[in-house]
Amino acid sequence: MGLNFPTSLLLGHVIQATGLRGADVYCLGYPTCKIDQKKLARLAATLGLDAGPLKGKAKLTTPEVVRFLGGGNVRGIDISAHEGADIVMDLSRDTVPPELQGVARLILDNGTLEHVAHVPNALKVIHDLLAVGGVVVHSNPSNGYIDHGFFQFSPTFYNDWHRENAYEVITASFSRYFPDSDSNDIRPYAGDLFRSQPFSAMMRDYGFGNILFAARKTAESTCDRQPVQSVYRKRYTGQDYGHEQRAPLTYSHRAPLAPTLLRRALPPAVKRTIKKFL
């Protein structure tokens, strides 16, 4: 679980779109920092931020990047304290104690929910931790991550569940993953990808990637209503959940081809050795 470029871009984008600058970021699990100077420069240019004292720093940390993106302190929520979690909680089994209900204005699920066996309980924990007006940010595998975790999430799940439970959808996008490359392709989710295009296009454009999603808790939000998948809801009732977003996120960057081809040609053992010194 790492704070990579797409997740960092999403987090900064959502902070700007929702006015949550300075809000503490409650992380489900503690993400390791995957941002280097090149990615920092791209984030700064895209989001209109000043990297300031982080420029030229050899090793960036998660708290530094979160503050650069506009967040406040980083608070970890994990199943044990072995990585320094501020709140020890089993997302599959535990409930939120009264003193923590509504404490969070910003929650980041940076690749954790797919590892939780009891997803409905985890969604209830997120709901109970969030204050009204607070935002949950999800960055989870959507395709191509066999055995990475228990689950891969289709965009329709987050879209339909949050709308059924009266959350306001801020951003819903698909982030295409390019192995061994710094390329990024992020496009807004427009609904029912599986039935809206040829299978060849699905494999080319959505065969390997993550869902980037953010939703705001409203005074009417719940966590106990189960959606009917939007495509079937429309078939049987004439209405789907809709796909409007308050702040769509689009981004495209293609890394130079030569370094990408070189990385692909290197044996895995050589790549691991190089990473130890980076």
MARNU-420919 format. One record per residue: x, z, y of N, C-alpha, C in turn. Coordinates in pm, whole numbers, plus 32768, in hexadecimal, padded with zeros to 4 digits. Each point is the difference from the previous one (the first is absolute). Layout:
<sites>
XZYXZYXZY
...
</sites>
This chain:
<sites>
805580007F897FAB8000807780588000807B
7FFB7F91804C80587FF580737FB67FD1807C
802C803080737FC97FD4807F80427F7B8022
7FC27F927FD4803B7F7C80117FCD7FBE8081
80267F8180137FDA7FBC807C7F697FED800D
7FB97FC97F9C7F6F7FED80127FB58082801D
8022806C7FB87FBD8080801780208036808B
807D7FF4802A8026802E80867FB77FB0806B
7FF87F7D7FEE7FB87FAD805F7F6D80288007
7FC380177F8B7F75802B7FFC7FED80858048
805880607FE57FF38084803D800C7FF78099
80647FB88031800F7FF180907F8B7FB6803F
7FD07F9A7FBC7F8D7FB2802E7F838058800C
7FE980527F9B7F8A80567FFE800A806D806C
8076803B80118012806580687FDF7FC68088
802E7F87801A7FE47FC180817F6C7FDD800E
7FC17FD37F937F747FD480087F9E8074800C
802980777FD47FA380717FFD8020806D8064
806D7FF28049802380658063803080827FC4
803A7FFA7F88802D807A7FBC8095801C8015
80357FD4806D808E8018801E801A80978003
8068802A7FB88026808C7FFC7FBE80507F92
7FA27FC27FB77FBC80477F93805F80157F8B
8001807A7FCA804E80197F877FD07FA57F8F
805D7FCF7FAF7FDF7FA67F928009804F7F7D
7F8E80137FC17FF980447F7F80137F977F93
807180087FBA80237F9B7F9C7FDB80317F75
7FB97FAC7FB47FE6801E7F74807F7FDD7FB3
804C80667FDB80887FEA7FD1805A7FEF8079
8083800B7FEC805C7FF38072804C7F7D7FF2
7FE47F9E8057803D7F7B7FF180927FFE802A
80527FC17FAE808B7FE9802680047F8C8064
80618002805880087F9D806B80437F807FCE
7FBD7F8E801080357F7E7FD9801A7FA6807A
8005803E807580147FB4807B809380008028
803A7F8A800D80887FF280327FFC7FCA808F
80727FE0803880067FD5808B7FB97F7A8018
80097FA47FA17FBB7F7F800F7F6980148003
7FCE80517FA47F7080197FFB7FD38051807B
8054805C802C7FE0804D807A7FF17FA38077
805A7F9F800C7FF97FA1806F7F817FAC7FF9
7FD97FD77F877F857FB17FF07F8580548022
8001807F7FD87F91805880227FF580128097
8072801780408001801580917FCA7F858048
802C7F887FD57FD47F8580427F6C7FE77FE9
7FD0801A7F887F747FE37FDF7FA180608043
8025808080037FA7806880358019801F8093
80667FC2803A801F801A808C8039808B8018
8055802D7FA580398086800880957FF98022
8035806F802F808F800B801E804180587F96
805F7FC77FB68043804B7F96805A806E8036
80287FF3807C804C806A8044807780327FB1
800680867FEB807580397FBD800E7FDA7F6D
7F9B7FC27FC6800A7FD87F7380527F807FEF
80167FB7806D804E7F857FF7808E801E7FD0
80297FB57F9C8088800E7FCD801580717F9E
7F9C80537FE98010806F7FA380077FCC7F72
8063802E7FB580187FC97F7B7F90801F7F9E
7FCD807980047F9A802B7F9F7F8B803E804B
7F8C7FBF7FF67F88803480417FB180587FA0
7FB9806080367FAE805A7FAE7F6C7FE58019
7FAC802E7FA57F6F7FEE800E7FCB8041807F
8022807F801F7FCE803A807D802A7FB2807C
80797FCB8002802E7FB180737FAC7F828011
7FE67FBB7F927FB37F8380097F70801E8026
7FC6806A7FC97F75802480217FF480208095
805F804B80377FFB8020808F80137F818054
805A7FA87FD480147F8080457F7F7FB08004
7FB080067F947F827FB57FF77F8F80418051
8019807880337F9D804380537FC2807A7FC1
802780207F867FC980767FBD8046807F802A
7FCB80717FD1803D8082801B8054802D7F8A
7FF0807D7FDA804B80357F8E7FCC7FC67F7C
80577FFA7F9E7FDB7FD47F7A7FE7807A7FAA
7F8C80057FC07FDC80707FA97FE07FC97F76
804C802C7F9D7FEF7FCC7F797F9A804C7FAF
7FB07FB87FB37FA080397FA180277FCC7F77
8020805A7FA5802F7FD37F7D7FD780627F94
800F7FD47F837FD580507F8E805C80777FE7
807B7FFA8037805D80717FF680558004807E
804D806B800C805180128078808F7FCE7FEE
801D7FB97F93808B7FDE7FE3803C7F9F8065
7FAD7FB6804B80337FA780687FE28036808C
7FE0808180077FEC804080807F767FEC803C
7F997FF37FAB7F787FEC80327FD380778055
7FB97FE4806B7FC6806A80547F8280387FC1
7FB77FAB7FB87F8480287FBD800A7FD67F6E
7FF7805F7FA680057FE47F707F707FF27FCE
7FE07F887FCC7F777FE57FD780007F927F96
7FB280137F977FEC7F9A7F997F877FAE8029
80167F8480277F937FAD80337F977FE07F96
8025800D7F817FA07FE67F947FA480777FE4
802D807980237FB780787FD47FD6805E8071
8050800880687FEB806980647F977FDB8068
7FCF806680437FA97FEE807480498034807C
7FD37FD7807480418027807D7FCE808B8028
805C806080137FD5808780297FC77FFD808E
7FAC806180207FBC7FFF808380607FF58077
807680407FF7805B8000807280407F76801A
7FF57FA37F9F80397F7B80127F967F948015
7F8480247FFA7F977F9C80127FFC7FD18091
80077F7C80127FFE7FC68085807F80108050
807080207FBC807C801B8049804A7F818028
7FE67F917FBB80527F8780127FBB7F998059
804A7FCB805F7FD07F8F804F80337F7B7FC9
806A80077FAE803A7F867FCA803B801E7F75
7FCE7FBA7F9B8030800F7F77803A7F7B7FD2
807780057FC480417F877FCC800A80087F68
7FBE7FA47FBE800E7FED7F70805E7F8B7FEC
807F801F7FF480687F997FF780257FEC7F6D
7FA37FC87FB3801C7FE67F737FF480797FA9
7F9A805380167FEA80777FAE7F807FF77FAE
7F957FCB803A7F7E80067FBD80017FB97F79
80547F9A7FF080047FB97F7F803B80557F91
8042806E8023803A805B7F9C7FA480767FDF
7F8C800680407FA380707FEE7F937FD87F9E
7FF1804F7F957FA27FDA7F967F6E800B802C
7FE1806480537F75801880297FF07FD48091
7FEC7F7E80147FF87FC780867F8D803B8052
7F8780117FC87F94803B8052802380898039
804780527FB280278083803580657FF08072
805E7FA27FEF80637FE9806A7FBE7FD08080
7F9C7FAA7FF47FB97FD180777FB580728044
7FCB805D7FB07FBD8075803A8065805A8048
807780117FC68069804F804280247FC28087
80137F7C8002801F7FBB807E7F9080168066
7F857FEE7FD17F8B801180587FFB808D803A
801880647FAD7FF6808B802E80758027805B
80757FC77FEB8072801B80577FEE7FC1808B
7FBE7F8D80057FF37FB7807E7F9F80448060
80288005807D7FA48027806A7FA47F8B801F
7F8C801B80387FAB7F948031804D7FB6806D
80087F7D7FF380527FB0805A808B7FE77FCA
802380467F9380827FEA7FC180027F817FAE
80787FD07FE280117F7F7FBD805580117F83
7FD47FBF7F9480517FF77F87803B7F747FF8
80817FF97FDF80497F827FF6802F7FF17F6E
7FD57F947FC080267FE57F75805F7F897FF8
8068800D7FB080577F907FDC801B800C7F6B
7FB97FAF7FB18004800F7F6F800C7F797FB9
803680007F8680087F837FB47F767FC37FEA
7FFA7F7D80157F847FB87FEA800C7F9C7F8E
80797FD17FE680147FA17F9380957FF77FDE
801D7FED7F80808A7FE67FD58053807B7FE0
7FC380757FFA804C807C7FE87FD780407F7B
80097FB67F947FD780347F7E8053807A7FDA
7FBC806E7FDE803D807F7FD7804C80478070
7FF57FD0807A8039804D806F7FB78086800D
7F7D7FFC7FF57FAD807980057F8B7FF07FA1
7F9B805580117F897FF47FAD7FAA7F88802A
80027FE080817FA27F9E803580447F9E8060
7FBE7F8C801280177FA680707F787FEF8044
7FFF7FFF80857F818001804A7FE27F78803E
7F8D7FCA7FE17FD17F8980467FD08028808B
80127FA880627FD2802080877F6C80238006
7FAF7FC37FA97F71801C80037FE080927FE3
805680467FB67FE6808D7FE3800580528080
806E7FF78049800C804E807C7F967FD48065
7FED7F7E800D7F9D7FCD805F7F7580377FE1
7FD57FF47F837F7780257FDB7FED80977FFD
8063804B7FCD7FF180917FF77FF8803E808C
80567FD780598001803D80867F847FD9804F
7FD17F877FF37F877FD880497F8580457FC5
7FFA800E7F7D7F9080477FC17FFA80908030
8076803A801B8006808C802B800D800F8098
7FD67F9A804A7FF3800580928083801B804A
806E7FCA7FCA807E7FFF804A80077F808055
80498008806D801A7F89805180827FC07FD1
7FF87F837FD680797FBA7FD180517FD28079
807C802C800780597FDB806D804B7F807FDD
803F80007F8C80537F8F7FD57FF47FEE7F69
7FF57F837FD480037FE17F70804B7F7D7FF0
807580057FC280547F8A7FF180407FFF7F76
802F7F8A7FD8804E7FF27F86808E7FDC8027
8061804A7FC8808D7FE9801D80417FC07F87
80247F82800D80427FB97F93808F80317FF1
802980187F83808680347FE5805A7F8F7FCD
80787FF7803980637F9C7FD78076804B7FC0
800D7FFE7F7B806F80487FC080877FD38035
805780618015808A7FE6802A80067FB38085
7FA1801B80597FFE7FB9807F7FC8805B806C
80297FEA807C7FCB804A80717F887FB8803F
7FCD7F9A7FBE7F8C7FB780347F8380567FF6
7FA47FEB805D7F7F804680007F917F9F8028
7F90800D7FBD7F8A7FAF80217F87805C7FF6
7FC7802480737F8F805C80047F8A7FB8803F
7F8F80007FB97F8B7FBA80337F8480577FF0
7FA17FF8805D7F8880537FF97FAB7FDF7F85
7FBE80657FCC7FA67FF07F8F7F787FD08031
7FD07F917FC67F827FC5802A7F94800A7F96
801F80427F8F7F9A80167F9A80057FA07F8B
7FE880357F897FEE7FB57F83806A7F947FEC
807E80297FFD806D7FA27FEF7FF77FB47F7B
7FD580467F9880017FC47F797FA57F867FF7
7F8E800280467F9D7F967FF380037F9C8073
8057801680617FFE7FAD8078806A7F948003
80577FF97F99806A7F9D8002802D7FDF7F72
80457F917FEE802E7FD97F7A805E80677FC5
800280077F7C805680607FBA80937FEA8022
80287F818011808C7FE480228026803D8087
7FA37FFE805F801A803D8082800580987FF4
7FAC80387FAA800480917FE98089802A7FCD
80347FB97F9E808280237FC680707FEB8065
7FF67F988051806A7FE38061800180648073
7F8B801F80357FF78050807B7FE680947FE8
7FC980247F8C7FD9808A7FE9803080367F79
805F7FBC7FC2802B80297F7B8052807E7FFE
803F802380708057807580047FF8803A808D
7FC38075800E7FF8803880857FB180818008
7FF2803180797FBF8081801C7F877FED805A
7FA580607FF77F9580088061802B8060806E
7FE97FD8807C8018805480757F78801D803E
7FDB807E80077F7680228026800080818052
7FA9800480637FF0807B80507F6F800E8028
7FCC807B7FFA7F74801B80237FF680868047
7FA38007805E7FEB807A804F7F85804B7FCE
800E80827FF17F9080577FD97FA480148079
7F7E7FED7FEA7F9E8016806A7FB0807F7FE4
7FAB8025805D7FAB80767FEB7F9E7FEC7F8D
7FE57F827FDE7FA37FE27F9480457FE77F7B
808480037FFD804A7FDE7F867FE880637F8F
7FFA7FCB7F877FF3804F7F86806E7FD67FA0
8003803C7F8A80627FD97F9C7FC27FFC7F74
7F7E800B7FF77FBF800A7F7C7FA47F8A7FE1
80017F9B80537FAE7F8A7FE780557F957FBC
7FD07FCA7F92804A7F9D7FB47FCB7F74801D
80567FA480297FD17F7B80267FE37FA87F88
7FAB7F9D80157FF67F8D7FA8805C7F96803B
80537FC17FAC805F7F9F80357FB87F9B8059
803D7FE480707FBF7FB4806A7FC47F7C7FD0
80487FB87FAA7FD07F7E7FD37F7E800D7FB1
7FF2806B7FB37F8580147FB37F92803E8055
80298054805E7F9E8039805D7FB87F90804D
804E7F9D802A7FC47F9080487FA57FAF7FA5
80297FF07F827FB17FB17FA27F77803F7FE7
7FFF80867FF87F8380447FD97FAE80318077
8040801580737FB6803480727FFE7FA08077
80567F9A7FFA80087FA1806F8063802A806C
803F80767FF3805E802F8064807D80387FBC
80737FDB8036807B80417FD48026806A8066
8076803C7FF28029806B805C803B7FCB8082
80227F80800180417FC88076809780147FFA
80477FBB8058809280057FFF803B8008808C
7FAD80238061803380098089806580738009
80647FEB8055806980638013801380188095
801E807C80208018801F808E80827FC48030
806880027FAC80857FD1802B80437FB67F8D
7FDE7F817FEA803F7FB27F9280977FF98012
80467FFA7F8F80927FF88002802D7F807FBD
804A7FAF804C803B7F847FCC80947FFF8023
80527FD67FA180907FFC801A80407F9F7F9E
80637FB5802D80497FA67FA880927FFA8029
805880117FA080907FF6801880407FCA7F82
804D7F97800D80467FC57F8F809680148011
803B80447F9F808F801B8005804E7F7F7FE7
807D7FF7803180547F8B7FE4800B7FE77F6B
7FFE7F837FD97FFA7FDD7F72808080217FB5
80767FE9803D807F80117FB7801480907FCD
7FF280688055800E80897FCD7F9980227F94
7F877FC980107F99801B7F9C80277FC77F79
80307F837FFF802A7FC27F828076804A7FC3
805C803080558074804A7FCE7FD380817FBB
7FA38049803F7FCF807C7FC47FBC7FE57F7A
7FB67F947FF97FBC7FDF7F8380627FDD7F91
80757FCC802780627FD77F9B805380757FCB
8004806D8049805380717FD57FC180487F89
804F80297F9E7FCC804F7F917FCD80888030
7F9C80397FBE7FC88081802A8068806F800F
806380057FA580678069800780517FF48081
801C7F86802B804B7FEB807B7FAC802B8078
7F807FDF7FFE7FA78029806E7FFB8097800D
7FF680467F8E7FFB809280048081803A8039
80727FC77FDD8080802F803380097FEC8097
7FD47F8C802F80047FE380907FA88062804B
7F88801E7FCB7FA2805980448038808D8012
805780297FA5803A8086800A8055800F807F
80347F928030805B800580737FBC7FD58082
7F7E7FE47FF97FB57FD780787FB68074803C
</sites>
